[in-house]
């Protein structure tokens, strides 16, 4: 057991012991004096208990951070937007659902109508805030995914549909989505190399002049362009060119 953990356990036991003694003392006074009874009843009010629990929770987190027991997972992690948004959404969900359950039980067991109406107003406020948080959170995530999107490659635009052996054809393609930088390879046929040797331009355009081998037999030939992004995702696009007969002579 590390010294920090020992200190944390000691502090937690001390705080719980102090609270137990305080509640026992207040209960004893409440049995003897009307003023102490009123104070004890107010302390046992759910609003007071929840406020006390929140205060203890904040102090607990601060203590964990000071003693370096949370290893930066909570307080330091809240500085990161995804973690903070998830934590806030989770807390609002728990509080909203808990409030709804309390109101349902109150309606079934029967409580003062004025207090029940106040509870409904609090629940409506929580639902409004919770709905806004959830709507913004999920909408921003979906929009971000749509903007980024998966790696895709446009159809090939060839400068010529027919070319003679020894000639050349210019291929134009645009790459979208994925994670830049991108690399690409161009081959005749479908057998792309395991490693793509060339870099795509920073603006996502590929403009490649491909030399037709002089020994290539006439006929319809397929050209394959393979693209790989920085995360390893791959995409391909293809074009066909008609290699004409070799010039006579």
C-alpha positions as CSV (number, residue, x, y, z in Angstrom):
1,X,0.0,0.0,0.0
2,X,1.5,3.3,-1.1
3,X,1.7,6.3,1.3
4,X,-0.7,8.3,-0.8
5,X,-3.3,5.6,-0.6
6,X,-2.8,5.3,3.2
7,X,-3.3,9.0,3.6
8,X,-6.4,9.0,1.3
9,X,-8.0,6.1,3.3
10,X,-7.2,7.9,6.6
11,X,-8.8,11.1,5.4
12,X,-11.9,9.3,4.0
13,X,-12.4,7.4,7.3
14,X,-11.9,10.6,9.3
15,X,-14.4,12.6,7.2
16,X,-17.0,9.8,7.4
17,X,-16.4,9.5,11.1
18,X,-16.8,13.2,11.7
19,X,-20.0,13.2,9.7
20,X,-21.4,10.3,11.6
21,X,-20.6,12.0,14.9
22,X,-22.1,15.3,13.7
23,X,-25.3,13.6,12.7
24,X,-25.5,11.7,16.0
25,X,-24.9,14.9,17.9
26,X,-27.5,16.8,16.0
27,X,-30.0,14.0,16.4
28,X,-29.4,14.0,20.2
29,X,-29.9,17.8,20.3
30,X,-33.0,17.5,18.2
31,X,-34.6,15.3,20.7
32,X,-34.1,17.9,23.5
33,X,-34.5,21.3,21.9
34,X,-37.1,22.6,19.3
35,X,-34.5,24.9,17.6
36,X,-32.1,22.0,17.1
37,X,-34.9,19.8,15.9
38,X,-35.8,22.4,13.2
39,X,-32.1,22.6,12.2
40,X,-31.8,18.8,12.0
41,X,-35.0,18.6,9.8
42,X,-33.6,21.2,7.4
43,X,-30.3,19.4,7.3
44,X,-32.1,16.1,6.4
45,X,-33.9,17.9,3.6
46,X,-33.0,16.2,0.2
47,X,-31.7,19.5,-1.2
48,X,-29.4,20.0,1.8
49,X,-28.1,16.4,1.6
50,X,-27.5,16.6,-2.2
51,X,-25.6,19.9,-1.7
52,X,-23.5,18.3,1.0
53,X,-22.8,15.3,-1.2
54,X,-21.7,17.6,-4.1
55,X,-19.4,19.5,-1.8
56,X,-17.9,16.3,-0.5
57,X,-17.5,15.1,-4.1
58,X,-15.6,18.2,-5.1
59,X,-13.3,18.0,-2.0
60,X,-12.7,14.3,-2.8
61,X,-11.7,15.0,-6.4
62,X,-9.4,17.9,-5.2
63,X,-7.8,15.5,-2.7
64,X,-7.3,12.8,-5.2
65,X,-5.7,15.3,-7.6
66,X,-3.4,16.8,-4.9
67,X,-2.3,13.3,-3.7
68,X,-1.9,12.2,-7.4
69,X,-4.2,9.2,-6.9
70,X,-6.4,9.8,-10.0
71,X,-3.3,9.8,-12.2
72,X,-4.7,12.7,-14.2
73,X,-7.8,10.7,-15.3
74,X,-10.4,13.1,-13.9
75,X,-9.5,16.7,-13.2
76,X,-6.7,16.8,-15.8
77,X,-8.8,14.7,-18.2
78,X,-11.6,17.3,-18.0
79,X,-9.4,19.7,-19.9
80,X,-9.9,17.4,-22.9
81,X,-13.1,18.2,-24.8
82,X,-14.3,14.7,-25.6
83,X,-13.8,13.5,-21.9
84,X,-15.5,16.6,-20.5
85,X,-18.5,16.4,-22.9
86,X,-19.0,12.7,-22.1
87,X,-18.7,13.3,-18.3
88,X,-21.2,16.3,-18.4
89,X,-23.6,14.3,-20.5
90,X,-23.4,11.3,-18.1
91,X,-24.0,13.5,-15.0
92,X,-26.9,15.3,-16.5
93,X,-28.4,12.0,-17.6
94,X,-28.1,10.6,-14.1
95,X,-29.6,13.7,-12.4
96,X,-32.4,14.0,-14.9
97,X,-33.4,10.3,-14.7
98,X,-33.1,10.4,-10.9
99,X,-35.3,13.5,-10.6
100,X,-37.9,11.8,-12.9
101,X,-37.9,8.7,-10.7
102,X,-38.4,10.8,-7.5
103,X,-41.3,12.6,-9.1
104,X,-43.0,9.3,-10.2
105,X,-42.6,7.9,-6.6
106,X,-43.9,11.1,-5.2
107,X,-47.0,11.0,-7.4
108,X,-47.6,7.4,-6.4
109,X,-47.1,7.9,-2.7
110,X,-48.8,11.3,-2.6
111,X,-47.0,14.5,-1.6
112,X,-47.8,18.2,-1.2
113,X,-49.1,19.5,-4.6
114,X,-47.1,22.7,-4.4
115,X,-43.8,20.8,-3.8
116,X,-44.7,18.4,-6.6
117,X,-45.3,21.3,-9.0
118,X,-41.9,22.8,-8.1
119,X,-40.3,19.4,-8.8
120,X,-41.9,19.3,-12.2
121,X,-40.5,22.7,-13.0
122,X,-37.0,21.6,-12.0
123,X,-37.4,18.4,-14.1
124,X,-38.5,20.5,-17.1
125,X,-35.4,22.7,-16.7
126,X,-33.1,19.7,-16.5
127,X,-34.8,18.1,-19.6
128,X,-34.3,21.3,-21.5
129,X,-30.6,21.6,-20.7
130,X,-30.0,17.8,-21.1
131,X,-31.7,17.8,-24.5
132,X,-29.6,20.7,-25.7
133,X,-26.4,19.0,-24.5
134,X,-27.2,15.7,-26.1
135,X,-28.5,17.3,-29.3
136,X,-25.4,19.5,-29.7
137,X,-23.0,16.6,-28.7
138,X,-24.3,14.0,-31.2
139,X,-25.0,16.5,-33.9
140,X,-21.4,17.9,-33.8
141,X,-20.1,14.3,-33.8
142,X,-22.1,13.4,-36.9
143,X,-21.3,16.6,-38.6
144,X,-17.6,16.1,-37.9
145,X,-17.7,12.6,-39.3
146,X,-19.5,13.7,-42.4
147,X,-17.0,16.5,-43.0
148,X,-14.1,14.2,-42.7
149,X,-15.6,11.1,-44.3
150,X,-13.9,7.9,-45.4
151,X,-11.1,7.9,-47.9
152,X,-12.4,8.1,-51.5
153,X,-11.0,8.6,-54.9
154,X,-12.7,10.2,-57.9
155,X,-13.0,8.5,-61.3
156,X,-9.9,8.9,-63.5
157,X,-9.9,11.7,-66.1
158,X,-7.5,10.6,-68.9
159,X,-6.1,13.0,-71.5
160,X,-6.6,10.5,-74.3
161,X,-8.6,7.3,-74.7
162,X,-6.3,5.9,-77.4
163,X,-2.6,6.0,-77.3
164,X,0.2,4.3,-79.3
165,X,3.0,2.3,-77.7
166,X,5.8,4.6,-76.5
167,X,3.4,7.4,-76.1
168,X,2.0,8.9,-72.9
169,X,-1.3,9.7,-71.2
170,X,-2.0,12.1,-68.4
171,X,-4.2,10.9,-65.6
172,X,-6.0,13.2,-63.2
173,X,-7.7,12.2,-59.9
174,X,-8.8,13.9,-56.7
175,X,-8.6,12.3,-53.3
176,X,-11.1,13.2,-50.5
177,X,-11.6,12.2,-46.9
178,X,-9.3,10.0,-44.8
179,X,-6.2,11.4,-43.1
180,X,-3.5,13.2,-45.1
181,X,-0.8,13.0,-46.2
182,X,-1.7,10.5,-49.0
183,X,0.5,8.3,-51.1
184,X,-0.3,6.6,-54.5
185,X,0.8,4.2,-57.1
186,X,-0.1,3.7,-60.7
187,X,0.1,0.4,-62.5
188,X,-1.1,-1.4,-65.6
189,X,-3.5,-4.1,-64.6
190,X,-4.6,-4.7,-61.0
191,X,-1.5,-5.8,-59.1
192,X,-0.7,-2.7,-56.9
193,X,2.7,-2.7,-55.0
194,X,2.6,-3.3,-51.2
195,X,4.1,0.2,-50.7
196,X,2.8,3.3,-52.6
197,X,5.9,5.3,-53.6
198,X,4.6,8.7,-54.6
199,X,3.0,11.5,-52.6
200,X,-0.3,13.1,-53.5
201,X,-0.2,16.9,-53.8
202,X,-1.2,18.8,-50.6
203,X,-4.5,20.0,-52.3
204,X,-5.5,16.3,-52.9
205,X,-5.0,16.3,-56.7
206,X,-3.1,13.6,-58.5
207,X,-1.8,14.6,-62.0
208,X,0.3,11.7,-63.3
209,X,1.8,11.4,-66.8
210,X,2.1,7.7,-67.6
211,X,4.5,6.4,-70.2
212,X,3.1,3.6,-72.3
213,X,5.8,0.9,-72.8
214,X,6.9,0.5,-76.4
215,X,6.7,-3.3,-76.0
216,X,3.0,-3.2,-74.9
217,X,0.8,-5.3,-77.1
218,X,-2.2,-3.5,-78.7
219,X,-5.6,-3.8,-77.1
220,X,-7.7,-2.4,-74.2
221,X,-5.6,-2.0,-71.2
222,X,-6.6,-1.3,-67.6
223,X,-4.8,1.3,-65.5
224,X,-5.2,1.1,-61.7
225,X,-4.5,4.0,-59.3
226,X,-4.2,3.1,-55.6
227,X,-4.2,5.6,-52.8
228,X,-3.3,5.1,-49.2
229,X,-3.9,7.7,-46.4
230,X,-1.8,8.3,-43.3
231,X,-3.9,5.8,-41.2
232,X,-3.4,3.0,-43.7
233,X,-6.8,3.0,-45.3
234,X,-6.7,2.3,-49.0
235,X,-8.9,3.1,-52.0
236,X,-8.5,2.4,-55.8
237,X,-9.9,3.8,-59.0
238,X,-9.5,2.5,-62.5
239,X,-9.4,3.6,-66.1
240,X,-9.1,1.9,-69.5
241,X,-7.1,3.1,-72.6
242,X,-7.0,1.6,-76.0
243,X,-3.4,0.9,-77.0
244,X,-3.3,1.1,-80.8
245,X,-1.2,-0.9,-83.2
246,X,2.4,-0.1,-83.5
247,X,3.1,2.4,-86.2
248,X,4.3,0.8,-89.5
249,X,8.0,1.0,-90.3
